[in-house]
Amino acid sequence: MEKITIQKAKNLIEIHINGNLNIHSIDLLENKFRDVLSESGLTNTIIVNCEKLDSIDSSGLGMLISLSKQTEKKEIDFYLYGLSRKISALFDISNLDKYFKIISEEEYRSLKE
């Protein structure tokens, strides 16, 4: 079962994805993200936490690209964190690792301080 939760702190909003990000779950992510952007005056940074992301398909990748472009227009920093080896390999193969700001655990902690 896919679950998407939002955590807010200071100038940071963190979106946790639990499960799969695919054609069946992208609408849920898009709706949650729309809610986050409607409150975008409250943040200058959004982190998508993928620690519990099990799998992602092309629809999920497309959705992440769309979210990144939306934040860019609003001058909000957009980061991905906690990619598994399998998902990280997919990003490497598709060269999306060069498109997204994928942060390390150290960078993640410093942003949350």
C-alpha positions as CSV (number, residue, x, y, z in Angstrom):
1,M,0.0,0.0,0.0
2,E,1.3,3.4,-1.0
3,K,1.4,6.1,1.6
4,I,2.6,9.7,1.3
5,T,3.1,11.8,4.4
6,I,4.2,15.5,4.8
7,Q,6.3,16.8,7.6
8,K,6.8,20.6,8.0
9,A,9.6,22.3,9.9
10,K,11.0,25.8,9.8
11,N,11.6,26.6,6.1
12,L,11.5,22.9,5.1
13,I,8.8,20.5,3.9
14,E,9.6,16.9,3.7
15,I,7.5,14.5,1.6
16,H,7.9,10.8,2.6
17,I,7.0,8.2,0.0
18,N,6.3,4.7,1.4
19,G,5.7,1.9,-1.1
20,N,5.7,2.2,-4.9
21,L,5.6,5.3,-7.1
22,N,3.9,4.2,-10.2
23,I,0.9,4.9,-12.5
24,H,-1.4,4.0,-9.7
25,S,0.1,6.3,-7.0
26,I,1.3,9.4,-8.9
27,D,-2.1,11.1,-8.5
28,L,-1.8,10.8,-4.7
29,L,1.7,12.4,-4.8
30,E,0.6,15.1,-7.2
31,N,-2.4,16.1,-4.9
32,K,-0.2,16.2,-1.8
33,F,2.4,18.2,-3.6
34,R,-0.2,20.7,-4.9
35,D,-1.3,21.2,-1.3
36,V,2.4,21.8,-0.3
37,L,2.9,24.3,-3.1
38,S,-0.3,26.2,-2.1
39,E,1.5,26.9,1.2
40,S,4.8,27.5,-0.5
41,G,5.3,30.8,1.2
42,L,6.1,28.8,4.2
43,T,9.1,27.0,2.7
44,N,12.1,27.5,0.5
45,T,13.1,23.8,0.5
46,I,11.3,20.6,-0.3
47,I,12.9,17.2,0.3
48,V,11.4,14.0,-1.1
49,N,12.4,11.3,1.3
50,C,12.7,8.0,-0.6
51,E,14.0,5.8,2.2
52,K,10.8,3.7,2.1
53,L,10.3,3.9,-1.6
54,D,10.2,0.3,-2.9
55,S,10.0,0.8,-6.6
56,I,9.4,3.5,-9.3
57,D,8.2,3.2,-12.9
58,S,8.4,5.7,-15.8
59,S,5.2,7.4,-14.6
60,G,6.8,8.0,-11.2
61,L,10.0,9.3,-12.7
62,G,7.9,11.7,-14.9
63,M,6.0,12.9,-11.8
64,L,9.3,13.6,-10.0
65,I,10.5,15.6,-13.0
66,S,7.3,17.5,-13.1
67,L,7.5,18.3,-9.3
68,S,11.1,19.5,-9.8
69,K,10.1,21.9,-12.6
70,Q,7.2,23.3,-10.5
71,T,9.5,24.0,-7.6
72,E,12.1,25.6,-9.9
73,K,9.4,28.1,-11.1
74,K,8.7,29.0,-7.5
75,E,12.4,29.2,-6.7
76,I,12.1,26.4,-4.1
77,D,15.1,24.1,-3.6
78,F,14.0,20.5,-4.4
79,Y,16.0,17.5,-3.2
80,L,15.8,13.7,-3.3
81,Y,17.0,11.7,-0.3
82,G,17.4,8.1,0.7
83,L,17.4,6.4,-2.7
84,S,17.9,2.6,-2.4
85,R,20.7,1.0,-4.5
86,K,18.2,-0.3,-7.0
87,I,16.5,3.0,-7.5
88,S,19.8,4.9,-7.5
89,A,21.0,2.6,-10.3
90,L,17.9,3.4,-12.3
91,F,18.6,7.1,-11.9
92,D,22.3,6.5,-12.9
93,I,21.3,4.6,-16.0
94,S,18.7,7.2,-17.1
95,N,21.1,10.1,-16.3
96,L,18.5,11.5,-13.9
97,D,21.1,11.6,-11.2
98,K,22.5,14.6,-13.1
99,Y,19.1,16.3,-13.3
100,F,18.0,15.9,-9.6
101,K,19.8,17.1,-6.5
102,I,20.3,13.8,-4.7
103,I,21.6,14.5,-1.2
104,S,23.6,12.4,1.2
105,E,22.7,11.7,4.7
106,E,25.1,14.4,6.0
107,E,23.5,17.0,3.7
108,Y,20.0,15.8,4.7
109,R,20.8,16.3,8.4
110,S,22.3,19.7,7.8
111,L,19.2,20.8,5.9
112,K,16.9,19.6,8.8
113,E,18.9,21.6,11.4
